[in-house]
Amino acid sequence: MDTTRSRPKTKPASKTERPPLYKVILLNDDFTPRDFVVSVLQAIFRMTEGEALGVMLTAHRKGACVVAVYTREIAETKAMQATEKGRRQGYPLAFTTERDA
């Protein structure tokens, strides 16, 4: 009588992948006051005044600036909130998102 028992093969533990990240990008315009842009960056993205000023000036000089990197849902929500904050005040302030490389 054969008493050898075989165990079922175990599957290797699957690794959960990190979700893709998205950049929130501030687009420069010639109409939104600089102080307002800084206040939006502080309110929505929790930046210090110095950080917000640096991001605003980079966007002003180069046409756009990466504000922060988040998961897709958070990036899109923050970009929408920041853009809407400008629209409510009558400014063409615009933020967009782009998948991070």
WOURCOR-V594214 format. One record per backbone hydrogen bond with DSSP energy under -0.5 kcal/mol. CO is the residue of the C=O (numbers start at 1). NH is the residue of the N-H. E is the energy in kcal/mol with one decimal. If there is no record, write none. Layout:
# WOURCOR-V594214
{{CO;NH;E} {CO;NH;E}}
This chain:
# WOURCOR-V594214
{{1;3;-0.5} {20;72;-0.7} {21;100;-3.0} {22;70;-2.6} {23;25;-0.6} {23;98;-1.7} {24;67;-3.6} {24;68;-0.9} {25;27;-0.5} {25;96;-2.3} {26;65;-1.8} {27;94;-0.7} {33;37;-2.0} {34;38;-2.4} {35;39;-2.1} {36;40;-2.2} {37;41;-2.4} {38;42;-2.1} {39;43;-2.3} {40;44;-3.0} {40;45;-0.6} {41;45;-1.3} {41;47;-1.1} {42;46;-0.8} {48;52;-2.5} {49;53;-2.4} {50;54;-2.1} {51;55;-2.3} {52;56;-2.6} {53;57;-2.5} {54;58;-2.1} {55;59;-2.4} {56;60;-2.2} {57;61;-2.4} {58;62;-2.8} {59;63;-2.1} {63;28;-2.4} {65;26;-3.0} {68;24;-2.9} {70;22;-3.7} {71;75;-2.8} {72;76;-2.8} {73;77;-2.1} {74;78;-2.7} {75;79;-2.4} {76;80;-2.2} {77;81;-2.7} {78;82;-2.5} {79;83;-2.2} {80;84;-2.7} {81;85;-2.0} {82;86;-1.4} {83;87;-2.2} {84;88;-2.6} {85;89;-0.7} {86;89;-0.7} {86;91;-2.8} {87;90;-1.5} {94;27;-2.6} {96;25;-3.3} {98;23;-3.6}}
